[in-house]
């Protein structure tokens, strides 16, 4: 599995593009950037931290990013289970 830092960097980059695209250009890039955001967000949600430090970094990032806090399409069970090591889904 990809490391947490890489996933966060990928998601931040995608959100930066998303936030910086002028409305007139959005139709040309929407599918590509939306797919990148959705993929990286899903990977972060299911990433299981290997340490308390990683758990804190994951939680802090998720709380700081509007794709986790403002977009209401995440399943709370998936979010919670992504913080529990060794739990089968």
C-alpha positions as CSV (number, residue, x, y, z in Angstrom):
1,X,0.0,0.0,0.0
2,X,1.1,3.5,-0.7
3,X,2.5,5.5,2.2
4,X,0.3,8.1,4.0
5,X,2.6,11.0,3.1
6,X,2.4,10.1,-0.6
7,X,-1.4,9.9,-0.4
8,X,-1.7,13.2,1.4
9,X,0.6,14.9,-1.2
10,X,-1.4,13.4,-4.1
11,X,-4.6,14.6,-2.6
12,X,-3.3,18.1,-1.8
13,X,-2.1,18.5,-5.4
14,X,-5.4,17.3,-6.8
15,X,-7.4,19.7,-4.5
16,X,-5.0,22.6,-5.5
17,X,-5.9,22.0,-9.1
18,X,-9.6,21.6,-8.3
19,X,-9.6,24.9,-6.4
20,X,-7.6,26.7,-9.0
21,X,-9.5,25.9,-12.2
22,X,-11.6,28.8,-13.5
23,X,-15.3,27.9,-14.0
24,X,-14.9,28.3,-17.8
25,X,-12.2,25.6,-17.9
26,X,-13.9,23.2,-15.5
27,X,-15.7,21.1,-18.2
28,X,-12.3,20.3,-19.8
29,X,-10.7,19.0,-16.6
30,X,-13.6,17.9,-14.4
31,X,-13.5,14.1,-15.1
32,X,-9.7,13.8,-14.7
33,X,-9.4,15.9,-11.5
34,X,-12.5,14.5,-9.9
35,X,-11.2,10.9,-10.5
36,X,-7.9,11.8,-8.9
37,X,-9.5,13.4,-5.9
38,X,-11.9,10.5,-5.4
39,X,-9.2,7.9,-5.7
40,X,-6.8,9.6,-3.4
41,X,-9.5,10.4,-0.8
42,X,-10.7,6.8,-0.8
43,X,-7.1,5.6,-0.4
44,X,-6.6,7.9,2.6
45,X,-9.9,6.8,4.2
46,X,-8.9,3.1,4.0
47,X,-5.2,3.6,4.9
48,X,-4.6,2.1,8.3
49,X,-2.0,4.0,10.3
50,X,1.0,2.0,11.5
51,X,1.7,4.3,14.5
52,X,0.0,6.9,16.7
53,X,1.9,9.6,14.8
54,X,0.5,8.4,11.5
55,X,-3.0,8.2,13.1
56,X,-2.7,11.8,14.2
57,X,-1.4,13.0,10.8
58,X,-4.2,11.2,9.0
59,X,-6.8,12.7,11.3
60,X,-5.3,16.2,11.2
61,X,-5.2,16.1,7.4
62,X,-8.7,14.8,7.1
63,X,-10.0,17.5,9.4
64,X,-8.2,20.2,7.4
65,X,-9.4,19.2,4.0
66,X,-12.9,20.1,2.8
67,X,-13.2,17.0,0.6
68,X,-13.4,15.1,3.9
69,X,-15.3,17.6,6.0
70,X,-17.7,19.3,3.6
71,X,-18.5,16.7,1.0
72,X,-21.2,14.4,2.6
73,X,-20.6,11.2,0.7
74,X,-18.3,9.3,3.0
75,X,-19.5,6.3,4.9
76,X,-18.7,6.8,8.6
77,X,-18.1,3.1,9.1
78,X,-15.3,3.2,6.4
79,X,-13.8,6.3,8.0
80,X,-13.7,4.8,11.4
81,X,-12.4,1.4,10.3
82,X,-9.6,3.2,8.5
83,X,-8.2,4.1,11.9
84,X,-8.3,0.6,13.4
85,X,-5.3,-1.6,12.7
86,X,-5.9,-5.2,12.0
87,X,-9.6,-5.1,11.7
88,X,-11.1,-7.0,8.8
89,X,-13.6,-5.2,6.7
